[in-house]
């Protein structure tokens, strides 16, 4: 399974929703980067994604986007292959 990295904040309901979907799809470990605690991490997120909102989700080297993007990817059947898992 490809590693999952997510830029988050503590009180972000979209971050919670995205993590829940990833766990439903078998992701056991998510590297969380809390941008509310680390201003340099927020700047890194903005530089890498061009976006200021959280979550910003990476699967392997692929920038998926935010929570809505993750849900849309899953609905199109693209999430499991990107994670490196076969569709169940």
C-alpha positions in Angstrom: 0.0 0.0 0.0 1.3 3.5 -0.9 1.9 5.8 2.0 -0.7 8.5 2.8 0.3 12.0 4.0 -2.3 14.5 5.0 -1.9 18.2 5.9 -4.5 18.8 8.7 -5.6 21.0 11.6 -7.0 19.8 14.9 -10.6 21.1 14.4 -11.1 20.3 10.8 -14.3 18.2 10.1 -13.2 17.6 6.5 -9.9 16.1 7.8 -11.9 13.8 10.1 -14.1 12.7 7.2 -11.2 12.1 4.9 -9.3 10.0 7.5 -12.5 8.0 8.1 -12.9 7.2 4.4 -9.2 6.2 4.1 -9.5 3.9 7.1 -12.7 2.4 5.5 -10.5 1.6 2.5 -7.9 -0.2 4.5 -5.4 2.6 5.3 -3.9 1.8 8.7 -1.3 4.6 8.9 -1.7 8.2 7.9 1.2 10.7 8.3 -0.5 13.8 9.6 1.2 17.2 9.3 -0.5 19.6 11.6 -0.3 23.0 9.9 -2.1 24.7 12.9 1.0 23.9 15.0 3.7 24.5 12.5 3.6 27.7 10.3 6.5 26.3 8.2 4.4 23.2 7.4 1.5 25.4 6.2 3.9 27.3 3.9 5.2 24.0 2.6 1.6 22.8 2.0 0.8 26.0 0.1 4.0 25.8 -2.0 3.4 22.1 -2.9 -0.3 22.3 -3.6 -1.1 25.9 -4.4 -4.0 25.6 -1.9 -4.5 27.1 1.6 -7.3 24.8 2.8 -7.0 21.5 4.7 -7.0 18.7 4.3 -4.5 18.3 1.5 -4.0 14.6 0.8 -1.1 12.8 -0.8 -1.1 9.2 -1.7 2.5 8.2 -2.6 3.7 11.2 -4.7 0.2 12.0 -6.0 -1.6 15.0 -4.7 -5.2 14.0 -4.4 -6.5 17.3 -3.2 -9.0 17.9 -0.4 -11.8 15.8 1.2 -14.2 16.4 -1.7 -11.6 15.4 -4.2 -10.9 12.2 -2.2 -14.6 11.3 -2.1 -15.0 12.0 -5.8 -11.9 9.8 -6.6 -13.4 7.0 -4.5 -16.8 7.3 -6.2 -15.1 7.0 -9.6 -13.3 3.8 -8.4 -9.9 5.4 -8.5 -9.0 5.4 -4.8 -8.2 1.7 -4.2 -5.9 1.5 -7.3 -4.1 4.6 -6.2 -3.6 3.2 -2.7 -2.2 0.1 -4.4 -5.1 -2.2 -3.4 -7.4 -4.2 -5.6 -11.1 -3.3 -5.6 -13.0 -5.6 -3.2 
